[in-house]
Amino acid sequence: MNRSICYKAGILLMILLFFVSVSFAQPIQKPISLEEMVVTASRTKEEKKYLTSNVTIIDKQEIERSSARDLGELLAEKGIGHIHKYPGTLTSVGIRGFRTDTTGNDLQGHVLVLLDGRRAGTGNLAKILTKNIERIEIIRGPGSVQYGSAGIGGIINVITKRGKGKPKASLSGLFGSFGYEEGTAEFSGKKGKFDWSASVTVNKMDDYRSVDGKYHNSGYDKKQSISINAGYEFLPQNRISIIYHYFKVDHQGSPEYFTRNDLDDYTDKRNESVDFIYEGAIPDLNLISWRIRYFKGQDKDRWVSPAVSDPTGWDVWSPYNKQTTDQQGVQAQLTLDWKCISLVAGYDWVDYDVENAVWNPKQTSYKNPAYFLLSKLLLLNNRLILKGGFRFDEYTLEVEKGQGREEYDNHVSPTFGIAYLITDNIKLRLNYGEGFRMPSAQQMAADYVVWGVRTKGNPDLDPEKSETYEAGFDISYPCFDFSFTYFHTRFKDKIEGPFFSATLGYNTWENIGSAVIEGVEGSFSFDIASYLGWGFELKPYANFVHYTRYEDLTNDRDLYYVSDSYVSYGISFSGKYGIVANLNLSYTGEQTVQDWSRGIWPAPVVKKGGFTVADFTITKEVFRTKYGKFSLRGEIRNLFDKDYEYVKGYPMPERSFFIGLKFSL
């Protein structure tokens, strides 16, 4: 059958199923969002109405309705900010003009990713799949007081599910365009004092087609993901738990730009970690609680170029490379919550050992103990909220593990905020926060010679620093939510290099960059059907970021790779008989970028056009048996067959279809 006819038939079938489902709906009960419990902003549970900063929550329902396979795709769909996505398994995200780093760990990034409240050890969001995730909490703006270095633009905390209720399990399969195959098994529940939640996913995909043609070497042989959260409550309000994350992709194609598409370069990637946690409180006395964690993990990337297929000559110079980052750490915190006063005091320690097979220096070490104190004061019958805190970080940075140089530095970060509840549904807020990123071991302590040129670290480097002021308000009712924030950030001491210093006679790094970023961001949702008492959910929504200024003060120009606007909008529906549907559109505005796809050095600066991508998903329970229920799921990604690319020269897939079946006990 003609492919265009199949596309049209698929679109009509799914949209018809969507509108037919409206007639079978029932009421949806939704709590006021200001009463939601969050953990990221204060490192302990508290209601959202007591926050003074802007926090975005992506809940389990939104994740399940999305067609996203990993965290990068989900944040792109939600319009959080700039997405830098390559074919395969490599994605970074930008928040307020700053980005995660995808080079193998999170130390060089300016947005920090957490797994269940601790550093994920990677800035590559494609390594975190969306299975077994309960919610995602995003601090927009500095989170360095809570979590340390790299939390300048924001903090993204991925929180896994915790088992509850009677034991249940499910098996699902998904098949679709480009030879996509996926199988998932999920288990969760609580039995006595023991609880568990786990998922295992395996998938594969062939090379995909863009609107302009087949993009060779863009598929992968096998991708695996395991997530486990299991715990035992040995005393009331005292729980020990283990959390395990595993991700691996084998033979992921690593194509060059579409204009010179190579056929054989590939990567293998893995990220694995385990956490041991004890959290407790004195039973029936909520005055004191505590949390202690030890975690250990490894992030590993392997790049292979088996033949000369790149006209730039990169394959000849580096046919093979591997980078391994070993990470371990400790978190310990004590919370005092007494009437109108709350204090959270704690100690963090992390240790990173990075080894690279090709680059010099090949081994670096990063040790970081830190102490923090966060406070909250409630006044005027809990209407006025005052929050503050500070953090002291120490760093020991070492190159070549005893054979090179070692440097020490420290940094103090403060934050302060105020909020006022005009009513239980309307809140005004102001917040000030500082963010920082410490220099890497290489930037401070390197000493090596390549091709006769010496490169030395600069022990006098200062941390990169930011100051952010923000003001906003939140309005929340059972069927309506609206949030708006204005922010202004000054960034200074950006580390640039290595470049040759005529004075010193060798390559080194210096603090020479600065920028100003300001803008507005907000979100809106309105459940029209519930408001009118129609007995089902029909909810339009929108999220937006608009930059009024994003200026590189050092070079007197706009920042590269930042659009003036990012908007996500759509409509969701849910009702009786297990029907759930969602239409989402995500807009990325025009950007100024460097066009490396032309093979010219230095890369010319060009304008990359904006684009809108639409995705549609629908799930329908088809029948039940005494053993369980069967649900059918359909997805259309890139609904309008848009020719688009997040990175210049790397086109994304054309319109694609997926269909799946899920059996739930």
N, C-alpha and C positions, 0 to 999 in steps of 0.2 A: 504494500500500500504506500502511496505517496506520503513522504515524511510530513509535509505541511498539512495534509489532511489529518494525519494522526495527531499532530499538535493541536489543531483546531478542535478535533473531537475530544481530546483529553481536557482541554480548557472548558469546553461547554459542559462536559460531564461533571467536572468538579464544581463548577459554579452552579449548575442545576442542583446538585446534591446539597450545596450550601443553602440555597434559598428554599428548597423543599423542607429542609430541616427546621426552619423557623416555626412551622405549624405544630411541632411536637415539643415545644419548649416548656420549662418550668422555672420558678424563681431561683435566683442565685443570691445567697446572703453574703455580704461583703463587709468586713469591719472597717472602721475609720483608719486610714493609713497612718495618722499621727500616733496611733496607739500600737503600731507594729513594734516588735522588739528587735533591736539591732545590737551588734557586738563590736563592729570594726572601729567606730569613732572613739570609743572609750575603753576598748579591750575588755569590756564586761557588759552584760545584758542591761539595756535600758530602753525606755520608750523613745520613739523617734521624736516626739514632741519636745524632748529635753536636749536635742542637739542644736548647736549653734552654727555648724557648718552644713554645706549642701551635700547630702548623701542620697545616691540613687540606688534603688533596690530592684533587682530583677528576680522575681519569685519563681517558684517551681512551676506554677501554671504557665507563665510566660515562656519558660524554657521548654516545656513539653509541647507548646503550640508552635514553637519555632522550627524551621527546617535546618537550623545551624547544627553542624556536627561537632564543632569545637568552639572554644572560648573566643577566638578571633572572629569567626563568622558570626557569633551571637552579638558581639559588641558592634560589629559593622552593621548588623540589622537594626540595632537599637540606636544608632546615630550618636554614640558616645563621643566620637571625635575622629581624628585622622586614622585611617587604616592603611598600613603599609604591607600589602599582601602579595606574595609571590606564588606561582604555581606550586602545588604540593604542600609541604608542611613547614611554612615559614611566614609568620605574621606578627607584626608589632602594632600597638595601638597608641594613639596620642590623646592626651587629655590636657586641655588648656595650653596647647602649644608644645608640650613635652611628650617624649615617647619612651616606651619600653625598648630594651636592647635585645637583639636576637642572636648574639654571638656565642651563646653557650651558658651564660649566667646573668644574674640581675645586677651585678655590681656597676656596670657601665650605663645603665638605664637611668631615666628620669621619671618614670612611672613604675611603681613597685607592685608586683603580683604576689599575692599570698595564697597559700592553701591552708584552710582552716586556721587562719590567724598567724601563720609563720611564713617566712620567706620561701617562695616556691623553688628558688634556685635556677630559674630560667625566666627570660623575658620573651620567649617564643610562645605566644598564646595558642598556636596550633598544636602544642603538645598537651593541652588540657582539654579533654573531650567533655561533652555536656551530660553524659550519663552519670547517674547517682549524685547529682548536684541538687541540694535543697534550695539554695538561693545564692545570689551574688550581690555583695554590698560594695559600692564604689564611693570612696571619698573623693569628691572633686576639689582639688587644691591640696596644699601640703599635708602630709601625714608623717613627717619626720619625727615629731614628738612621740608619736605612738610606736613607730616602727623603724626609725633610723634612716640611713643613707639611701638615696635614690627616690625617696617619696616626695618629689617636688611637684609634679603635675597632678598626682593623685595616687590613690591606693585602690587596688582591685582585690577583694577578698572572696575567694571561691570556697563556699561552705558545703561540705558533703552532707548527705542525708543521715539521720539517725533513726534506727528502727523503732517502730511503735505499733501498737495494736496487735491483732492476731497475725501469725505468720502467713506470708503470702509470697508468691513467686510468679514470674512471667517469662515467656519465651517469645521473641519477635524476630522477624526477618524483613529486610527491605531490599528491593531490587530496582534498578533504574538505568538511566542513560549512561553511556560510556562504560558499559560492563560493570556498573556498580553493584556490589553485593555486600550485605551487612547482616550479621547475626548477633543478637544480644540476649543474655540471660540475666535476670534480676531477682534478688532475694532480699526480703526484709521482714522485720517483725520484732516482737518482744515476748519472751517466755520467762515468767518469774522475774528474776533480777538481771537476766541476760538479754541484751538487745543487739541487733545486727542489721546492717544494710550493705548490700554488695551488688556490683554489676560487673559483667565481663562482656566485652564487645570485640568482635573481629570483623574487619572489612577489607575490601580491595577495590581498585578502580583502574581501568585502562586509560590510555591517553584521551584527553577530551578534545572537543572541537570548540573553537571560538567562532564568532560570527563570520570571521574572515577565512576560516578553514581549520583543518586538524592541527593541533598543537602537539607535536611529537615530544615524547619523553616527559610528559606531564602527569603520568599515572604512577601507581605504586603496586608492589606485589602483595604486601600484607601489612595491615595496621592493627595493633592490638592495644587494648586498654583494660585495666583492672582497677577497681576502686572498692575498698572495704573499710567500713567503720563499725567496729564491734566494741561493746562495753559491758561491764558488770558492776551493778550497784551493790557493793558489799555492806554498806550502811545507808540509812536514809540520807539523801543529798550528798553522798560520797560515791564517786564512780571512777573506776579505772578503765581505760580504753586504749585500743590500738587502731591507728588509721594507716592504711597502706594504699599508695598510688603507684601505678605502673603504666608506662606508655612506651610503645616501640613501633617503629615503622621500618620495614625492610625494602631496600632497593627503591627508594623514592626518586623518581625522575627529577633531574635538576637542569631544566632546559635553559639555554641562553635566550636572549631577546628573540621575539617572534621573527624579526627580519633576518636572523642568522641562527635559526633553531638547531641546536646540536642534538645528537641522537643517542648518546651513550653516557653522559655524566650522570652520577646518581649520588644519593646520600643515604646513610643509615642513621637513625636517631633513636635515642632512648632517654627516658627520664623515670627514675624510680626513687621512692622515699618511704620511710616508715616513721611513725610518731608513737611515742608512749606517753600517755597523759593521765594525770591524777587531778581531778577537780572535786572540791569538797566544801562543806560548810558545816557549822554546828547545827544539828537537827532542830527544827522548830525555832531557830533563832537566826534571822536573816542579817544580823549585824556584821558578821565576818564570813568571808568566803575566800577560797584560794584556788590556784591553778598552777600545776607544775608540769613541764613537758621536756622530753628529750627527743630530738629528731635527727635522722641521718639520711642522706640521699646522695644520688649521683646523677649528673646530667652529662650525656655523651653524644657527640656528633662525629660522624665519619664521612668525609667527602672523597669521592673517587672519580678520576678522569681516565678511563682505560685507554682512550685513543685520542689523537689530536683532532678535535672537531670544533674547536673554538678559534675563529680567525684572529682573535686578539693575542693568541699565543700563551694564554694563561695555563692551558693544559700542559704545555711543554715545561713551563717553569715549575708547576706544582701538580704532579699527577696524583698525589695522595696526601691527605692531611687528616688529622684526628685531634679532637680536643675533648678532654675529660675534666669535669669539675666535681670534686668530692666536697660535700657539705655536711656539717653537723652543727648542732646548736642546743642551747638550753633556754627555756623561758620559765620564770618564776614570778608570780605576782600575788599580792594580797589586797583584797578589797574590803574597805570599811564603809558600810552604808548605814548611817544613823540619822533618823529623822530627816532634816533638810540638808545634811552634809554627806558627801560621798568622796572617798579618797581611794585611788588605785595606785599602789606603789609596786615597783618590780625591777627585775634584773633580766637582761637579755645577753646571751653570748652566742656568737656565730664564728665558724672557722671554715674558710674556703681554701682549697688547694686546687689550683688550675694547672693542667699540663697540656701543652700543645706540641704535636709531632714536628712541626715545621718552623713556626715563628720563633724569633728570639725576643726575650728570654723564653725558654721552653717551660719553665716551672715558676709559678708565683704562689705566694701564700698571703692570706688576709685573715687577721684575727680581730674581732670586734666585741669587747665587753661594753655594756651600756647600762645606765641606771635612769629610771624615769619616775615621775610623779604626776598624776592627773587628778584634778579636783573638780567638784561641782557643788554649788551652793544654791539652794532654792529659797526665795523670799516672796513676800506678798502673797501668802497662801498658795505657794508653788507656781505663781504666775511669772515671776521674774527668775530667769536662770542665768547664773554666772559660772563660766567654765574657764579653767586655765591649766597650764601644765608646763613642764620643762623636761629635757632629756640631756644627759651627759654621755657622749660616746667617746671611747678611746679606740685607736687603731694601731696595729702593728702590721706593717707591710714589708714583705720579704721577697727577694728574687733569688731563684736557683737554690732555695732551701739550704742556706748556710754557706754557699759558695759565692754569693753575690752580696748585695747591700741590704740593710734593714733600716727602715725608717718608722718613726712614731709620730702620731698626731692625735688631736682630740677636737671635739666640737660640742657646743651647747646650743640647744634649740628651744625656743619658747613658743607658746601659743596662748591666745586669750579670746574668749567669745562671750557674747551676751544675747539672750533671746527673751522675748516677752509674749506670753499667751494672751492676746486680746480676748479671745473666747477659747473654749475647748477645741474649736475647729480652725482658728486663725492664729498664726504665729509670725512675728517679726524677728529677724535675727541679724547680728553683725558678728564678724569673725576676723581675727588676724592670726596668721600662721607663717612660720618660716620653714623652708625646706632646704636640704643640702644634699650634695653627692660628694663623697670623699674621692680624692685621686686614687687611681689604681696602683697596685704594686709596681707595675711597669712604668707608669708615669713618674713615680717618685724615686724608684730605686734601681732602675735598669742600668746596665753597663755592658754593652756588647758592640761588636764590629761586624757589619755586613757589607760585602763588596768594597772593603777598604774604608768605609765611613763609620765613624764611631757615634753611637747613640747613648746618652746618659740621662737618667732620671733627674728630676728637679726636686730636691727635698724641701725646697721653700714654697712649693705649690700650696695654695689655699684651697679649701673645699669650694666647689661651686655652690652658690647660695641664691635663695630667692626670698622675697617678702611678698605676701599676698594679703590684700584687703578685700573683703566681700560683704555684701549686704543683700538680703533677700526676704521673701515671705513665702509661707505655705498656707494653703487653704484646703481643708479636707472634710468631706462629708461622705456618708455611706455610698453615694452614687457619683460623686464628683471629687476630683483632685486637681489642684493647680499649684505649681511651684515656679518661682522666678528668682534669679540670682544675678547680680552684677558683680564682677570681679576685676581686680587690677593687680598685676604681678610685675615686679621688677626683678630681673635675673642678672646676676653679675658673676665675675670671676670664672667664666666658662673656660675650660682647659682646651687649648688648641695645640696641635703639633702631632708628631715631632717635625720640626723644621730646623734648618741650619742657622746657627747663631754665629755671626762673624766675630763677635766679641769673645765667645767661649771657644770657638773652633770645632764644634761638634753639634749634632742634632739633639734637640731637647724639647720640652713642653713648657708652656707659659700660660698664666691666667690673663687672657686678653679679650674675652667675649662678654657682651652684655646685651640685654634685650628688654623690651616692654611689651607686655601682652595684656589686653583688657577686652572685655566683652560681656555678653549676657547669655544665660542658659536657662532653660525651663522645661516643664513637662505639663501635660494636660490629659485628662481622661474623663469621660462622662458616660455612664451606663444609662443610655436613653430608655431602654426597655424596662429596666428595673425601676427607674424614676417614675415612669408612666404606669407602672403596675401591670405590665404586659405578661409577666410570668416567665421571662427568659432574659438572658444577657445579650445586649447588642451595644457594644462599647467602642466608639471612635476614640483615638488617642493620638498624641503627638509628643515628640521630644525634639528639642532644638538647641543648637549652640551657634551663636553669631559673634564673630570677633570684630570689634570696632577698631582695634589696633593690634598689630603683631609685627613689631619693628625690630630689626637687627640694628642696634645702635652702633655697633662697631663698624659695620659696613654701610650704614645709612640706606637700608633697603628693607622690604618686607621679608619675613622669614620664609625660607623655602619649605615646601611640603606642608603648608598650612592653608586650608580653604577658609574663606571668610564665613561660610555657613555649612552646617551639617544638620540635616533634618530627617527624622524618622517619623512616619505617620501611617495610620492604617485603621482597621476596624476588626474587632474580634467578636465572635458569637459562641455561645454555649447554651445547651438546653437539654431537654429530656432525651432518653434513649441513647445517652452516651455520645451525642454529636457535639463536636468542637471544631471551629474553623477560624482561620485567621488570614487576613490579607495585609501584608506589610510592604511599605515602600520606603526606601532609604535614599536620601539625596546627599551627594557630596559635591561641594562647589568647586569652582575653578581654582587651580593652584599654580604657583610659580615653582618650577622644578628644574633640575639639571637633567638633560637628556643624554644619558650614557649609552643609549641604544645605537647612536650614530657611530660609535667607535672613535670619537674625536677627543683629544686631550688638550686643554681642559674641556669638560663637557659643556656644550652651549646651554644657556638658560632660556627656557621656553615656558609658554603657558599651556598647561594641561587642562582640557575642558572638563566641565562638571558633568554629572550623570545621575540618573535615578534607576535603582534596581528594585524590582517588585518580586515578592515571593508569596505563594499561596499554599496553605496546608489545610487539610480537613481530615478528621477522624470520626468514624461511625461504628458503634457497636452493632455487629451484624446478627449475632445470635448467642444464646446462653445454653449451657448444659448444666447438669448437676455437678459437674467437675470444675466448671469455670466459664469464662466468656471469651468470645472472639471479637476483635476489633480490626477494622480495615482502615488503612491510612493512605492518603494520597498527597503528593507534593508536586508543585511546579516551581522551579527555581528560575530566576530571570524570566519572569512571566511574559514580558513584552519583547524578549529577544534582543536586549540592548547590547550594543558593542561597547564594552567599558573595560577599564583597567585601573587598578589601584596604584600600580607602579608603571611609569612610562615604559612601553615596549613589551609588557607582559599582559596580554589580554586574558580576561576571565572567560569561563565557559558560556556557550550559547544557552538558549532555553533548554531545560532538561526536565524529565519526568521521573518520578519515583512512586512506587506503590509497595505497601507492606502489610503484613498480617501479624497480629499480636494475640497470644493466648495468655490469659491471666487467671490464676487460681483464686 
